[in-house]
Amino acid sequence: MDAADGIHEGNERFKQAVRNADSATLPSLYTRDGQVLPPNVEAVSGNEAIAEFWQGVFDNGITEARPVTHEVIPMGEYALEVGEFSVLSHDEMVDRGKIMVLWKQEDGVWKMHRDTWNSSVPLPET
């Protein structure tokens, strides 16, 4: 399977897991040594920590994530995805921004290897 198709399938599995608040499944969408690199906190590594991170996201009311791929740059067993995202809580958008995900083909499946994003929502004025 080529990188673009594999990333599309991976994103569909990701969106379904988020809709189901399925923190137990989410680590399987990352490589064995995958990392989540969220803004404003330390990197998250390992299946247990990744599951805990996503459970925290769900506990904060997130019910849907919508990644949109703009570009896939294939690099052998790796591929870089560049795009945008929106995050919803009960049909209300709570954040939107940019994503950059390094995917890696592991055991014939494209999985997230390094997953990072940042918001496009301006900070409140002080």
N, C-alpha and C positions, 0 to 999 in steps of 0.2 A: 504494500500500500504506500502511495507516495505521501510526502509530508503534509501537504494541504488537506488531503482526505483524512489522514490520521488525526490531525489537529481538529478538524471539524468534528469527527467522531468523539474525540476526547472532550471537546467543549460541550457536546450534547450530553455526555455522561456527567460532566461537572454540573451543568444546569439542572439536570434531573436530581442529582444528589442534593443540591442546594434546595430545590423545591420541596424535597422530602425531608429536609433537615437531617440528612443522613451522614453524620460525622464519622461513622464507622466505615463507610465506603470511600470517603474522600482520600484517605492515604493511599489507596490502591490506584489512584489516578496519577500519583507521583512515582518517580523512579525510586529504587531502594535507597539511594542517597540524595533524594530530592529535598528541596528547601522552599519554604514559603518566605518571601521577603516583604512583609507588609510595611506600610509607612508607620512611623512613630513608635515602633517597637523593635525588639531584637529579632534576628532571623529565627525561624522555626524549623527544626530538623528532626527527623525520625517519625515513625508512624504514630506513636502515642502522642507526641507533641503536636503533630499536624491535626490529628483528630480532636485534641483539646482546643487548639486554636479555632478550628471551624465550629466546634460546639459553642465556644464563646461568642462567635459571630451570630449563631442562631439564637443564643440566649439574649443577645442584644436586639432581637426583633427582625433580623434580616430573613426574608422569605423568598427572595429571588435574586439571581445574578444573571446579567445578560452580557457576556463577552461578544464583541464583534471584531472579527479579524479583518484588517486592512491589507496586511502584507505577510507573506510567509517567505523566509529566506532559507532555502535548504542548504545544509552544510554536512553532507554525509549522513552519519548516524544521528546528527543533531539538526534542528531547525529552529529558527528564531521567528516568533510570532509577534507582530506589532499591531496594536489595535486600540479599541476603546471598550469601556464597560459602563454599565449602569447597575445600580444596586437598589432593590426595592424592599420596603417593609409594608406588607399588606396593600399592594398596588400603589403605594406612594413612593416616588423616587427619593432616596435619601443621599445618594452620592452618584457621581459620574466622573469619568476620567480616562486616563491612558493606561494601557497594559503593555508589558513586554515580558514574554514567556519564552524561556529556552526549553524546547522539547527535546526528548531523546528517545530513540527507538530502543526499547528494552523487551527482550523475548518476543519480538515481532509486533509489539504494540507501541504506538506513540504515547509517551507519558510526559507530564510536566517534570522538568528537572530543576529549574529555577523559575519561580513565579513571583512577579512583582508588579505593582501598580501604584499610581498616585492620582490624587483628586484633581479635577479641573474646577471644582467649586471654590470660589474665592473665600478666604477667611473672613469672618465677621470683622467689621471695623471696630476699633476700640476707641 
